[in-house]
């Protein structure tokens, strides 16, 4: 990832208020933000996921992820999610 991109991404990630998902219990617990509240962050995450991400299955379904500073990020429609990158429940 380009240094300017990762620097801005880190800044926006740090400024966002991440909400703990209430519908998922461990090991599927994670945090999320919604695009309408963080349009610049979500646009940059989408770019990073699409351009620099990798594909991995989650419960048998393919998803695309990108790792940044120990977190794994992915999105579903307009919800952008994160969890610690060391969890292996995605296989």
C-alpha positions, -999 to +999 in steps of 0.1 A: +000+000+000+013+035-008+027+053+023+003+082+019-027+059+017-017+038+048-009+070+067-043+085+060-060+052+066-044+049+100-055+084+109-091+078+099-092+044+116-080+061+148-106+088+146-136+065+140-158+053+168-160+015+162-192-002+174-191-037+189-214-060+169-242-072+191-255-100+168-223-121+169-208-140+198-172-152+201-154-162+181-174-142+155-175-109+176-161-079+158-165-041+154-180-020+126-186+014+112-213+025+088-204+043+055-229+071+061-211+081+093-175+077+079-176+081+041-139+089+037-128+061+059-150+036+041-140+047+007-104+044+016-110+009+032-128-002+001-099+009-021-074-009+002-095-041+003-101-041-035-065-033-045-043-047-017-066-073-001-067-111-002-094-136-005-103-160+024-133-181+032-156-173+061-179-203+070-174-216+035-181-183+017-154-162+000-147-128+014-120-102+006-099-087+035-071-064+041-049-063+073-038-030+088-018-028+121-030-060+136-067-058+124-084-075+096-109-053+077-138-064+054-171-049+043-206-061+036-226-036+016-222-003+035-210-017+068-172-019+073-160-044+098-128-052+117-114-079+140-080-088+152-060-103+124-048-132+145-083-149+147-085-179+124-123-185+124-124-173+088-112-206+074 
